[in-house]
Amino acid sequence: MNNWITPNWPATSNIQAFFTTRQGGFSRDLYAGFNLGDHVGDNPLLVQKNRAKLRNTLPGEPRWLKQVHGKTLVWVDKDNRILPEADAALSCHPGVICAVLTADCLPVFLCNDAGTIVSVVHAGWRGLAAGIIERTVTEMDSNGIMAYLGPAIGPNYFEVGEEVREIFIQHDKRSAVAFTPHHKEKKGKWFANIFLLAQQRLTEIGITKIYSSYECTFSDPTRFFSHRRDGNTGRMAGLIWITN
């Protein structure tokens, strides 16, 4: 599957999940490879060819979202709207595919031990600060939830301003350890560890089974699209579903 990434976590065998890379596919130039984003300026016909190739590996059509870096979530097996505006998708019905698109933001896969509820969250810093992970876990309303953090911009490249750091520290002073100062010529700028920020939010609400390969999208242009690195670029997908 084009070296797509499968979460290494102890989910039950009826939970399927993976994260696509940019390898393979039909897009060209800025979007070269397997771009699944239909909102980034790529040739729509090539995006559709990429999505058709993806669809051939799945039991159904992914339930795409209109992502807005917010804290809204949607049960995609109960909401029939096309492109609901949300940043987290949940399902408890087999064959319904939750999906988010990212190109540096953190895709957070969630499921319960029983294999009866799944979710995937689009978590940039705005969504994290707004509590999108906490809201999703609360909505899942289940014991034994585990999380897998997919590829995202790494802690050596995710530059943010002092105002972003303050937002997280005001919520939890322990967040300070997720920020390291930028070089001296950029005072007031910090590098943020989005993986650690997500882990802190998860552990704060009692989620301790957290897994990740901590792969950095910014530093690996062969495998990953990165908005921070390239500006106008493609999108990868994080998908999760319950099998029949």
C-alpha angles and dihedrals in degrees: 000000000000092000091297114176121250117198113252098219136120097256118151116269093254092064114090123187140156143161120225125225129209092257119114121009135103107268120116143206112000090007097042113165132005103000112169098176114107093185102060102079100266122141103280092218092056092047089052090051089052092048091048090053089050091047090057089065095050137074092231147353115301114246099236121201135212096238118207105169090255138119101256118124132191137201097228093194090060101035115072097186117126109243100354111204104251144112100219130049125201134186139176097178124090117250097021108123119214113205142180131180122223143169103179101342115105120261109209116198116201134184138153127245092251093057093233102114131042135178141172123203131203101217120183118158092273093053092045092050091047091054101250092151094049092047092050094049090048090050091051087059095193141125122243101030118176130191137210120197111212129204116309140151109303128239093255093060110031102101117190137167130251090260091063092049091050093052091058096041091051087057095045126357089211087071089079090083089063092066129071124186119259122234116298094258089063105055114181092029124111140183111236127208102217091183092058092044090055092046090052092052091049097047090046089065095043102266107138102158098087123155135181144149088217093224116180119225095193097057098045110061092165093064107023143047113228124191093193092052101040108018105211104042146129133281134238126210135234111202133182134171145156116251123229 
